Amino acid sequence: MIRTVALVGHSGSGKTTLGEALLYFTGGKDRMGKVEEGNTTSDYTPEEKAHRVSVRTAVLPLTYQGHRIYLLDAPGYADFVGEIRGAMEAADAAVVVVSAETGVQIGTERAWTVAERLEQPRMVVVTKLEKGGDFFALLEDLRSTLGHIIPAHLPLYENGQWVGLIDVLHDRAFRYEKGRPVVASIPEDQRAQVEKYRNEAREAIIETDESLLEKYLEGGEVEEVALSRAFHEAVRKGQVYPVAIGSSGALIGLDMLLDLFLEALPSPTERWGEGSAAAKVFKVQVDPFMGQVAFARLYRGRLKVGDILQSDNGTVRLAHLYTAKGKDLVELEEAEAGTILALPKADNLHKDMELWQGERLEFPSARLPDPVVMQAIAPETRSDEAKLGDALRKLLEEDPSLKFERNPETGEQILWGMGDLHLETARERLADYGVKIISRPPKIPYRETIRKKAEGQGKHKKQTGGHGQYGDVWLRLEPHENYEFVWEITGGVIPTKYMESVEMGIREAAKTGPLAGYPVIGFRAAVYHGSYHDVDSSDMAFQLAAQLAFRNVVAQASPTLLEPIYALKIFVPQERVGDILSDMQSRRGRILGMDQEGALAVVSAEAPLAEILEYSRTLSGLTQGTGAYSLEFSHYAEVPPNLAQKVIAERQKAEA
């Protein structure tokens, strides 16, 4: 039996430590590592050790009672959403980890929502109960936030101390001594509470099965085997979501958690059926020794060494079969559905590439959000400049949630990411490739426009011996929503054959505005008069005349500076809304409305790009890391006069 599950949830909820404890408990390693000591199996990269957070999804293969369980330990920081969603696509179920100390957080709901969109079975594991927290209050919060929650485990207390677990569905209890269970009795002061939750859980499961419900309503006895089967089906279909308890620190409930994985969560065959081999690459990673390693989930079928898979890039021969265990590759004799494959030297394999034998399979997919934080980057030295292109290619191959672009207007190279930590680790990753970069806030792409109608002439006349140059254009400019060019010439004072050249001249001149040299937008240009010469007029002459006309007229049309305005959706806990509104107003922002998504408030706002370049850092500080936001360009708006003068002065100084 194989289970393939993704450990997901808010950063700091204990996913990596839980995975480490399960690996240790099942004999996968001799001693447990600690995140703060940088020696866990999951967090093995230099970036993870330095920041003490998961940056990449790690594979932890467990063997428990003869069964194979693949844990995909995904990052918790929303900055690494590409890794999180890749892990969830590769899993058959999402195990959402929630800390008893901090409860439901934005990362909890975010992971839950992605699993919901993937139509993925899911369950909750409560960690850190040994550090405090009210489990029963958390259980009710989970119910109100996430839906059809039922407790699979309840905490067992003796003399006010948490010592073990009560298995709700199987009506048994265990005290834990040095991580090992000892059968215990349910204390009298907990019996009524346990019976209440047990009845609620049983009824929730029975309601999902018509035959059991009919038997139950008729007063018949529901057998444990039938209830267990109905429980499995209800979880598989997303009708109920069990809540388990697992303590990495006290080593309580690890065996019961693994039992629940096997009992409740679906097998690969249940989710994807039987048939020929079908796999999909969910992440790639560049290793200094093994080159590019592709991680692929085998959804269906079996594979053995020497098998050949098809892909859109041609055939892929499996000279060896490996899975991963943290940074190490573990060789396999064969692979069955559910296996996480690690394919080294896979330069021709890319993220989201499909691999198959025979019939192809429709794979799960979750769209990545657009990045929200940008930095201008430049190589530190000339030697770095020569290597930057190849290093960026590797970086973007590993992490498609990053975006790189060159801004032709500012001449800057822009790297977009999901947050400050995302960009920081991207710079560190480039350094791993031997390329050092410097970064800074990008230049703001201001624009200029006009506020009133004006008109005037532009005449280009030059005699250089032989044919001269002659073009004469009379132009009217007025404000317009976008750009419009109008040819109002009558009587042939300018031949129609020069119309295209005149417009080209206007467009060229509009690239440099009169205030600070920014492009001019939002105007209607009407050519209404002019003159030409039979011999000396030409396309070039009329282009130059139109440029002169534009420059003469735009200066008289009350030019003003515009700045880019971005639309934000800010997701925060209710108690932080006041801070968000106050901060947004200080950024010249405009609140458009507020909504509710689960336990979170959603604030819709607009703000100038100049004011939100470092908003990721600010939001993290205002919400203690529980906030998130999306960002999308909206429109250009006029810069307040006092700020406009400052921008113009800085631009003139820079170009002096």
N, C-alpha and C positions, 0 to 999 in steps of 0.2 A: 504493500500500500504506500502511495506517495501523496504528500500534501505539499503544496507550494503556496506560501503565504507571505504577504508584505507586512512588515512592522512599520506602521506610519503613525503620525500624530505630531503634536506641538513640540517644538524644540525644548529639551530639558525634561521631557516626560519620562525618560528612562528606557527608551527603545534599545540603545546600544548596550546598556548594562543588562537589560533583560536578555538580549540575544547572547551576550557573553555568559550569563548565568546558565542559560539553557544548553549552550555548547559545553560548558564545564560539567553540568549535571549529567549529560548524556555521554560523558567520557571523551568528548572531542578535544579537550585540552586538560593539562594537569592542574593548572591553577587559574583562577579568575583574574583577568586584567582589570584595570580601572581607567576610566576616561581621563581623570585628572593626572594619572601617571603616564598616559600616552602609550599604554601597552595592551589595548584591547585588540581582538582579532579584526573587528570591523573598521576601526579608525586607524589605518596604518600609513596614510600618506603624510608627507611633511606638513601640508596645510592643515590636516585634521589634528595632528599632534600639537601644532602651534596654536590653533584657535580653540582646541578642546570641544569641537563640535564636528558632527558628521558632515562631510562635504559630498561624498559619493555613496551610492548604494553598494553595500557589501553583501556577499553571498555567504551564508552559514549553513552548510549541510549537516543535518543531525541524523543520527540513527537511534531509534527508540523502540524497544521491544520488537525488533526485526523490521520496523517500518522506517521509511526515509522521509524526512521533513526538510524542505528547503526554505530557510528563512531569508528574506530579502530585507536587510536592515537599511531603511531609507532615511535620508536626512530629515530633520524637522524644520529647519529654517526655510521659509518660503522662498528665499533667495535661490534655493537649489530645486526649484519646482520641476525642472527637466528630469532630474534624477528620481524625484518622488513619483512622478507620473510614469516614468519608464518602469519603475519597480511595480507599480500597481497594475500596469498593463500586463506584466509578465506573471502575475500571481493569479491564483484561483480564488483567493479570499483576502480581504483586508482585515488585519488585526490592528485596531486603533488603540494606541497606548495612551492612557490618561493617568496623570499623577494625582494621588489622593490629596497631596498638599495644595495643588493649584487648580484642580478640577478642569471643567470644560473650557478650552481656550480656542482662539481663532484657528490655530493649526488643527485642532480636533475637528472642527466643523468643516474646514477646507478639505481634509482628507476624506471625511465622510461624504461630502458632496461629490468628490471625484469618483469614489467607489460607487455611489448611486448612479452617476452618469454612465459608468462602465457596466451597470447592472450586475454588480459584484456582491457576493455574500460577504457579510462583515460581522465582526464581534468586537467587544471592548475588553481590554485587560487593564485593570487598575493596579498601578505600581506604587511603591513608596508608602504603603500603609503603615509600615513600621516607624515612619517619621511623623505620623500624625494624620489628621484629617478625619472627617465624618463620612464613613462609607455610605451610610444610608441616605444622608443628605445629597451626596454625589449621585447615588443611584436615582433619586427622584429628579435631579437636574438632568441626568442623561436621558431619562424618560421624556421630560418636557422638551428637550432639545433635539433628540435624535429619533424618537419614535418608539417602535415596538420593542422596547428593552425588557429583557427578563434576566434575573440573576441566576447564573449557574452556580456561583459560589457566594457564601456569606462568611464574614469573619467569625472565628471562634474566640471568645474571650474567657479568660480565667482570672478571677480576682482583678478585673479591670485591665489585664494585660492581653494583648493580641498574641495568641499562641498557635493558631491553626486555622483550618477552613472547614466549613460545612458544605457538603455536596448536596445542593438543594434538590436536584432531580432524583438522586439515588438515595436520599435520606440517610446519609452517613456523615461522620465527622472524624477529623484527624488532627491530632496535635503533632507539631513538628519539632524534632530534636536533631540538631545539627544537619538540617536539610532533609531528614528522612521522616516519613509519616508513621505515626503510631495511632491505632484506632482509639477514639475517645468518645465519650458520651456528650450529648448536647446538654449544656447546663439548663436547669429548670427555669432560670430567669430569662433564657433566650428562646424557650420552646414555643411560646405563643407567636413571637415574631417570626421565627423560622417557618412555622406552620402557615402563617399568613402568606409569606412570600412563596412558599412551596405550592400552595393552592393556586395562587395567581399565575405562577409559571406553568403549572400543569394545565390549567384552563386555557391559557394563551396558546399552548401547543395543541391541545385537543381541538380547539376551534379551527385550526388549519386543516384538519382531517375529517372529512364528512362521516366516514364510518365510525371513527372513534367518538366523534361528537354525538352521533346517534346512540351509540352504546352508553355513553356517559349520561346523556339526558334520560335514558331509560333506567338508570340506576345500576348499570352493569359495572364490573370491575375492569379498569383499564390496565392491562399487563405492562410491566416495565419494558419488555422487549418491544412491544407495539409503540409505547410512548417514546422510546429511544429512536425508533425508526421514524416516527412522525416528527420528532425534534430535528433530526438530520435533514429531512425533507423541507421543513419550515425554514431552517437556516439557509439551506441551498437556494430556496426560492425567494429569500429576502423577506419572509413573513414575520420572523422574529430575529432579534439580535441578542445573543447571550453576553452576559458580563461575567468575566472571570477575575480572579485575583492572583497576582504573582509577585512575590517579593524577591528581588535580586539580593538585597542586603541581608535579609533574615533567612533566605532560601526556603521560603514557605510557598507551597502550592505549585512548584515547578512540574511535578509529576502529574498533578491534576490538570494543569494547563495543557500539557502535551496530550493527555488522554482526551481532553475536550477538542483539541485540534483534530484528532483522529475520529472522534465520535460525531462532531457537529459539522465540520467543514467538508466541502465536496472534493471528490477525487478529480483528476484531470479528465478521465473518461466521462464522468457525469457532466462536466462542463462542455467538453469539446467533442465527445463521441469517439468512435473508433474509426480507424482507417489508416491510410499511408502517412508517412512522417511529414509533419508540418511544423516549422519553427519560425521565429521572428527575432531579429536582433533588437534588443531593447536598450543597449548602451555599448559604446566602444571606449577603450581606454588605451592610451599610449604608455607602454612600459619601456624603461630604458634598456632592458635586457631582451625582452621578448617582442619588441615592436608593438604594433597595434593589436590589441586583444579585443575580439568581439564577444559580447555576452548575449547568448540567445536562449530563449525559452523554447523547449520542445513541448508543443501543445498536444500533439497527437502522434501516435505511432511509436516505433522503436528504431534505434540506430545502433550500428556496430562499426568498429574500426574498418576503414576502407570504403564505407558507403559513400555514394555520390548524391548530392542535393542539387536541385535546380535553383537558380535565382535570375533576376532580371539582368544581372551582369555576367551570366554564364554559369557554368557548373562549379560546384565547390566539393572537393574531395576531402573526406575526413581521414587524414593519415593517422591521427590520434583522436581520442575522445577525452576531454577533460571537463571537470567542473572546478569551481573556485572555492577556496576556503580562506576568506580574507584576501591577502595578497598572494597566497600560494595557489598553484594549480594542482589538482588531484586527478590522477589518471583513472579512467573508467574503462572497463571491458566492453560495456554496452550502456546505452541510455534508453530509458523508457519515458513515456509521456509524463510531464511534470518536471523533468530534469532541467536544471540550469546549466547550459553548456558554456564553456570558456574556450574560444577558438583563437589561438595565438597566430601571429604572422598573418593577420587577416586584413591586409591593406585594401583588398577589393570588397570588403564588407563594410556597410555603413548602417547607422542607426535607422531603424524602421524597415530595413531590408527583409524581405520574406524569403524563406528557404523551404523547399518542398520536394516530395517525391509523389508522382501521380497527381492526384487532385489537390488543388490549392484550397486553403481555408480562409474564411473571413476573420481577420484578427481584430481584437479590441484596440481602440485608439482613443486617446484623450487629447484634445487640442491644448497646446501650450499658450498661456497668456503672453501678451506682448511685454517686452522688458520696459522698465520704468525709470531707470537711472542711467545717465550717460556721462562719459568722461572723454576728453580729448587725450589721445595717447601719442607718444613719439618715442623713437628709439633713443637710448641713452648715448650710444656711440655710433660711429660709422659702421663698425663691424656688426653691431646689433641691427642696424638698418638693413644690411644685406641678408640677415637671417629672419627678419620679422615676418615676411610673407609666409614662409614655410611654417613658422611657429604658430601664426594665427590660423593657418589651415588646420593644423593638428588640434588647436584649442577649440575651434568651431566644430570640428568633427566629433570631439569628445562631448561638447556641450552646446547643442543647437539652441538652447534657450538664450545664449549670448547672441548679439547681433553686431556686425561690424559694417561700417559704411564710411565712405569718403565724402566730405561736404565740399563740393566744388566752389561754393561761394566763399567759405572761410578758409579753405585749403587744409582743414583739419581732418585727422583720422579719428573717427568716433567709435568707441566701444560701448555698447548698451548692455546692461545687465538687470537682474531682478532686484538688486539692492547693493549697498556699499560693501557688505561682506562678499557678495558674489563677485564684484569687480576686483576686490582685494585679492581673493583667492585666484582669480583669473590672471592677475599680474604675477602672482607667485608661481602659477603654473607656467607662464611664459618664461620665468626665470629658470624653472626646472628644465626647459628646453634650451637654455643657454642664451636667452634674450632678455636684457634688462630694458624696461621702459620707464618713462616718466609720464605722469598723468596730471591733468589739471581740469578745472571746469571748462566746458566748451564755450566758445563765443556764441552770443545770442544772435540768431539770424533776424535782425530787425528789418523792417521795410519802411518805405515812405509812401505817402499818398497826398492827394490834394483835397482841399475843402471848398473851393469855389471855382466858378467858370472863369477862364481867361483865354485870350487868343493873341496871335502875333505871327510874325514872319521869320522865316529862315532862308537866307539866300546864299548859295555857294557860287562864287564867280571867280574864275582864275584863268589868266591868259599866259600861256607858257611858250608861245611860238607854235605855229601849226594849229591844230585843233585845241580849243580851250575847254574849260569845264563850266557848265552853267546848269543850275537848278534853283528853282524858286518855289517855296512851299509856304502857304498860309494855313495855320493850324489852330483849331479850337480844342481846348481840353476842358472837361468837366467831370465831377465825381461820378463814379459808376460802381455798381456792386462788384463787378469783376473787371474784365477788359473788353473793350469793343473798339473796332476800327471801322470808320465810316468814310466812304468816298463820295463827297458832295460836289465834285467838279462838274460843271456844265459848260457847254460851249467849247470844249476841247482845249481850255487854257493850259491844261497838263494832259498829254496823251495818256490814255488808259494803260498803255504798255509800261508806264512807269509806276503804276499803282503799287505793284508788289515791292518795288524798290523803296518807295516812300514808307510803306509799312515796316519793312526791314529796318530802315533807318530809325523809325520811332521806337521799335522794339529794342534796338541796340542802345539807343540813348536812355531808355527806361531802366537799363541795368544799373545805372549810376545816378542816384538821386541828388538833388541840390543841397540837402542839409548835411548829410554825413556819408554820402556815397553808397547808400543802401538801395536795392532795387525799388522802383516805383511800381505800385500796384493800384488797382481800383480806380481806373479812369476810362473815359470814353474819348477817343481821339478822332476828330472830324477834320479832314482836309477839304477846305471849301474854296480855295483860290490859289493862284500861282501863275507862273509863266515858264516858257521853255524856249530853247534856241534850236533851230533846225539842225545846226552843225555841232554846236558845243555841248548840247545836252546828252546825258548818258545815264545808265542805271546808277553808276557810282556817284555821279554828281547829284542825283536826286536823293540817294541815301544820305549823303553828307548834308544836303539842304534840310532834309527832314530831321536829322539829328540836331542841327542848329535851331530849327523851329521849336523842337521839343524843349531844348534847354532854355531857350528864351521864354517860352510860355509857362513851363512848369514852375519857374521861380516866381511868377506873378499869380499863381493859382493857390496861394496860401498853403504851401507844403507843410506837412506835419509828419512826425515820426510814429511808426506803428511797432507794436511788439507782439510776439506769438502768445496766444492764450490757450491753455490746455484744460481739458475737462478731466476732473478727478472723481473717482468713486472711492471713498475712504471707509474701510470696514474696521469698526472698533467696538469694544464693549460699551454698553450703555453708559456706564459711569464715567467714560472718558469723552463723551460727546461735547460737553462744555469746553474742555480744553482744546478740542479740535476746532470748534467754531471760533473761539477767541484767537487761536493761532492763525487760522485761515484769514481772518479779518486783518490781522497785522501784516499779512502778505499781499494786501490789496486784492484778496480773493472775494468771490461772490458766491454765497450759498444758494444753491438751486432747489434744494429739497432734502428731505430725510425719509428713510424707509427702514424696514426691519427685515433681516434675513436670519431666521433662527433666533439665537440669543444675541446677535450682533446688530448694531445700528449701522446703517449705510448712509453716509453723508455725501450728497452730490454737490460738487462745487466747480467753479472755474477760477483759474489763477494765472498770472503771467509766468512764463517759463523762467524769467530772471529771478523770480521769488521762490521757485520750487526745485532748483537744481540739486539742492541738498535736503529735500523733503524727507527722503527715506530715513536719514539719520535723525531728523527732528521727530518724525512720527514714532520711531522706535523709542526715543527718549520720553515722549509724552505718554506712551502706552506701555512702557516696560516690555517692549517687544511683542505686544499682543495685537498691534494694528497692522493693516495691510492696505494697499491701494492700487488702483489701475490708473493708467494715464493715456490720454489720447488727444492729439492736436484738435483744436476746435476752430479757431479763427484768429485774425489779427485785430487788434484794438489800439486806439490812440494812447500814446504814452503821456502821462501827466506832464505839463510844461516844465516843472522844476526838474523832474527826472530826465526829460528829453534833453534839456540843456547840458546836463551832466554827461549823458551818453554821447552827444554830439561833440562835446569838448574832448572826451577821452578818445573818440575816433580820430578827431583831427590831430591830437597829440601823437597817436600811434602811427599816423601816416606822415607826420612831419619829417 
